[in-house]
Amino acid sequence: MLASLGTMPELAGQLSGLGGCTHPVRLDGHRTEYEINKATGEIGRVLHHLDSSALPAGQLLVRCNNRRATRCPACAETYRRDTYHLITAGLRGGKGTPEQVATHPRVFATFTAPGFGPVHNRPTSGRNCHCGIRHDEQDPALGTPLDPDTYDYEAAVLWNAHAGALWRRFSIYLRREVAKRAGLTQRAFRHHARISFAKVAEYQKRGAVHFHAVIRLDGPEGGEALPPAWASAELLTDAIRAAATAARIDGPEIDGRAHTFAFGRQLDVRPIRSADFDGGQELTERAVAAYIAKYATKGAETATGTLDRPIRLLAELAHAQITEHARRMIRTAWSLGARKELEELRLRAWAHMLGFRGHFSTKSHRYSTTLGALREARADWRRAQTAPAVPQDGETTLVLAHWVFAGTGLSAGETWLAASLEPALGTEGEPTG
């Protein structure tokens, strides 16, 4: 049918510009660029006009940019690569970050969640699980409670909901601990050094969030400034351990039970470039960046077998293909979300995330570049490939555009055609047309 209409090559070109995105946003509207004289303000000729109705798909198609691999593998891969470059820039420079950051003290740290009850596991010692068997690595029972009826689902959900706040408390304590070890007051510390970080959240199989982070000790202006002479990876490691131990936040009181949250006992802090990472491999900038980026596109659905989208009614769980453990976590979040005193946690909106409502990847202001800057650079590159008309000296352009949402996804015919295409070089989340 597409070929009979004579639009097959044109439509193939538009779809290839999506870079493999399978759930694009569809827009109706138009965009016009006019030549304009800056001296007189006079609007001149039309440089470029785009009308969605004239496009092969009948609409403008924009990549969904969903970071979840379960929703859109192509957009998730772009997000993973961007995260990799963001982390790498903060470790060895580039993308606007000076190369001298590679000489700054930095560590790779993992902050775990506390326990909420015994779960099926694979002890590294080679021993059997407490259930008496040695689980296979792919056994779906891993991470599920040995006794679901006594597992503390309430605390598990509330931990996820407060994990982001606990990280913020830790970051405050960390500055205090570093200043203490340097013999400085907290006020004086800011004039001598700065702590920069980039972190990613990962779900353990039991559905509890923990954090992986690169933490770097800089001069007062960030990566552009050399750290003070007293700064070292050993001092930073010691301060991290002290801050993680001390950090805790008060949670809500539910039916007479007061909740308090702190990190779990397992805290792993390793200087970057050591030989104790990933089975004896050297802990290099490349290895750390790849490790963190791997988790940037994974949500609770990957590790725990839960949903990858919000629910509007609890009844939706009846037909959901999820694990019983995830089902109980979601039900607990939904039940807690009905409480007026927990309204600000928005647990029903984040029930599919098992209560976690933070960003999966975050960084401090001075760590390195931003995901937005990387997307913009890629968009500029793509636009440059189209070789638009260049205004003459003394002239610029006026852009008038109007777009309205028209839906998402591809038609059956578009899906068939898109599956046979190679993404256009350099494609990313810019409109295609």
N, C-alpha and C positions, 0 to 999 in steps of 0.2 A: 504493500500500500504506500509506504513511504517513497519507494522508488518510482511508483507510477505517478506520484505528484511532482516528481522532479526535484525533491528537496533532500534526497539522501546525502549527497556530498556536503551540502551546506549544513544540514543538521549534524552530520558527523563532526564537522569542524566546530560547531557550537558545543557539542557534548564533550569533545576531547579537551576543550578548555576548562572543563570542570575538574580535571586532574583525577578522575576516577570517583568523585563524589557520587554517591547513590541516592542521596536525599537532599537535593538542592532546594533552595528557596526560590519560588517563582514570583516574579514581579511584573505588574502591568504599569506602563507609563512611558516617559520619554526623557531625553537629555539632549540639550543643544548647546554647543559652544559657539560664541560669537567673537569676532575680532573687535577690539575696542581700543581707541586712541586715548592714552593716558592724559595727554595734554588738553584735548578738547572734550573728552568724555563721550565722543560720538561712537555709537555702535555701528560696526561695519558688517562685513559679509559673514555668512555662516561658515564656520570652519569644519564643523562635524555635527551631524544630527543622527540620533539613534531613537527609533520608535520600536517598542516591544512587539507590536503587531506585525512588523516587517521581518522579525527574526524567524529563523526556520522553525523553532519550537513554539512560536506564537507569543512567547514571553521571555523576559530576561531571566537567566538562570544564574544563581549565586551559590557558591559552595556553602554547605551547612556549617562547616568549621566545628563540628562536634568532636570533642577530644576523646570520646569513648570508642574504643576499638569495636565494641559490640554493636554500635549504632552506625558508624561509618568508618571502615578501615582506612580509606584513603585520607580523609581529613585527620584521623587520629595519627596516622604516620607523619603527616606534616607537623602536627603538634609535638610529636615525639622528637622529631629532628630539630625543631625550634628549641625545645627544652634542652636538648643535647648541646646545641651551640651556646645557649645562654649559660649553662653550667660551665662549659669549657672556657668561655670568655672570662669568667670569674676566676679560673684556675691558672690560665696561662696567657691571658690577654687576647686582644682582638675585638672586633665589633665595637670599637670606641673605648675599650678598656685597655689601659697600659700594660705592656708585657711584664713590667716589674712585679705584678701581683704574684707571679710564679715564685718569687723569692720570699713572699710573706708567709708567716706561720699559718698553716691551715690543717684542719682535721676533717675526717668523715665520721659522723656520729649517728648512731641509731638509738632512738628513744622508744621503748616498748610500753605497752599498756599493762596495767596490773591484772591480777587473776580474778576471775569471777566464778571459778569452779573447775574441777578436773575435766580435761578434754582428751579425746583420742589423739595420740601423737606418735612420732617416730624419734625416740631418743637418739642423740648423736653417738651415744656410747655403744649402740648396737643392741641394747636391751629391748625387751618387749614392752609394748604399751601396758598401762595399768590394767587394761582389759584382758591381758594375757596373750595377745598375739602380736606379731610383727607386721605392721601395716605396710602395704605397698605404697610407693610415693604418690600414686594416683588414686588411692583409696578415698572415695567420697566421704568416708567416716572421719577422716582427719579434720581436727578442729571442732568437731561436734561434741557436745557434753557427754560424759560418761553416764550422768544421770540428769536428763533435762528437767526433771521436776524439782531438783535442788539447785540448778544453775541459776546464778543471779542475773537474770535477763534485765531487770530494772537498772541495776548498776552498770551493766554493759552498754545499754542504750544511752544512759546519762553520761557515761564516760565519753562516748563518741561526740555527744552534744557539747561537752566542755573541753575537749582536747585542744581546740584552737585557743581558747582562753588560757589554758595551762601553758601552752607554748609561749604566749605573750608574757606571762608571769615569769617563765624561765628566762626569757631574753632580758628582762629587767634585772633579775638576780645575777645573770651571767656578767653583766657590766659591773655590778657591785663586786663580784668575786675577783674579776680580773684587776679592778682598781685596788682592791685590798692587797693582792699579791704584788702589785707594783708599788705599794706604799703611797697610794694616792687617794684623795677624797673622791667621791662620785662626781662632784662639780669639777674638780681639776682633771679628771680622767678624760673628759671630752676634748680637752686641749692637747692631749698627748696621743690618744689612740681612738680607734673606732672599730666596732665589731660588725662585720658584714656576713651575711649568710644567704643560702638558698636551700630550700627544703621541699620535700615532696611527701605526701601522705600515702601510706599503703595499708590496705586491709589485710590483717592476718586471716587465716582460714576460719578462725572462730568468730570473725566479724568485728573485731576490735581494731581501731585505727592506731597505727604507730607512725613515727616520723623518721625519715632519713634526711640528713642535713650536711651540707658543706659549710663549715664555720671558719672564717678567716679573720686574722687580726691585722688591721691596717693602721696607717697614720691617721691623724685627726681629720684629714680631708678625704678619707677613703682610699681606694686603690691607687690614686694619683700620688699619695704621700707614703714615704717609707715609714714602716713601723718603728717605734722607739727601740733602743738597744736592749731593753729588758724583755721585749716580746719574744716568746718562743713557743713552739708547739707543745712543749712539756707544761709550761705555765698555763696555756690555753686549755689543755686536756684536764689538768687539775681543777681549773676553775669551772669547767663544764660539769665535771663529776659533782663538785660541791653544789653548784646551782641546781642541777637536776635533782639532787637529793633533797634540797631545801624547798624547791618549788611545789606549792600545792594551792588549791583553790577550794573554797567552800561551795558545795552544790546545794540543791534544794532539800527541804525536809518534807518527806512524804510519809503520811500516816505514822508520824512520830519517829521516823527513821531519818537521821541527818546524814547526808552524803558529803564526803570530802574526796577530792581527786588529786592523785599524784602519779608520777611515772612509775612503771614497773621496776622490779629489781634488776632486770637485765638491761644494762647500759653499755653500749659498745662504742668506744672512742679510739680512732686509729689515725695517726699522722699520715697524711697523704705522701705516698712513695715509701711504703714499707712492704715487707714480704709476707704479710699475714692476712692477705685478702683473697677470698675466692679460691680456697684450696692451695695456698702458697704462691699465687700469682702476685706480682708487684702491684701495689695500690697506686696507680698512676692517675694523672688527670683524666686521661681517656677512659680508663676503667670506671672511675667514679662517675663521670658524666653519663656514660652508657648505662650504668646501673640505675642512676636516678631517673634518667629519661625513660627507662623501661616501664616505670610505674606511673608515669605521667598520663598514660592513656588507659589505665586500668582502674576500675571502680570496684565497689562491693560485689557486683555481679560476677566479676572474674574470679575472685578468691573464695567468696562465700556462697555463690550460686543464688544470689538474690535478683531483684529486678534492676533494670537499667533505665527506668523512667518512673516519674511520680504516679501515684494512684489517687483517685478521687473518692473511691469508696472501698471500704475494707472487703466488701464482697468480691472484688476483683481477684483476691487471692485464691478464691475457690478454683479458678481455671488457670492460675499461674503455674508454670513449670519451674518451681523453685524447691530448694531443700526444706525439710521440716525445721531445721535450725533457723534458717533465714525467715521462714514464715513466723516463727515465734518471736524473733527479734522485731519484725515489722509489726506484729500484733501488739507487742509491748510498747513500741514507739507510738502506735496509734492510740492506745489506751492512755498513755501518759500525756499525749497531745490534747486530750479532752480536758485536762486540768487547767483551771484558770490561772493558777500560780506559775504554770510552766508555759504560758502563752508565748512569751518572747522567744522560746527555743524553737517554735514552729515545728514541733516533732511530727505532726501529720504531713506537712509539706515535704519533710525530709525522711519520712519513714522508709522509703525505698533505699535510702543511704544508711539505714540502720541508726539514724539520729545524727550522723555527722553532717554539718552544714558549712564547713569551711572550704576554702579553695584547696585544690589538690596540690598545686605548686605555687609557692610564694617565695619572695626574696626581699632582702632589705634594699633600701633605695640605692646605695652605692656599691652593691655587689658587682653588677655588670650591666649589660644592655637589658632591654625589655622585650617581651614577646610581641608587643605592639610595634616596636621599632623594627624587629625582624620581618614582621608581616608587611610593614610599609615599604621597607627596602625591596622586598620581593615584588610588591605591587608596582613600584616605580620601575623595576626592571622590565616587567611585563608590558607596562604602558610604553616604555621606550622602544620595544620591539615592533610596535604598531606604526612607528614613524609618523606621528601626527604632524599636521601643518604647523610650522614654526612661525610665530608672529614676527614682523619686522621690528627694527629698533623703534622705541617709543610707543610700542603697542603691547597690549596684553589681551587676555581673554576674559569673557564673561560667560559663566556656565549657569544655565537655567535647567532645573530637573524636577520631575515629579514622579514618584514611584509609590505604588500601593501593593500590599500583600495580596497574592493571588493563590497561594497554596504551597505545598511542598511535594517533593518526590518527582519521579519520572513516570510517564505512561508506559504501558506494556511494550509498545513499539520502541520507545526511547531506551527502555531498560535493555531490550534485546540488542539494539545497536550499540549502546554504550559498553556492553560487555565485550564487544569485539574490537574495541578501540584502545590504542595506546594513549595515555595522557599526553597533552601537549607539553613541550619542554618549559619548565619554569612555572607551571600552573599552580595557583594557590587561590585563596579566598577572595579574589576579585570577581566582579561581574563578568560574564562571558557573553559575547554577542558579535 
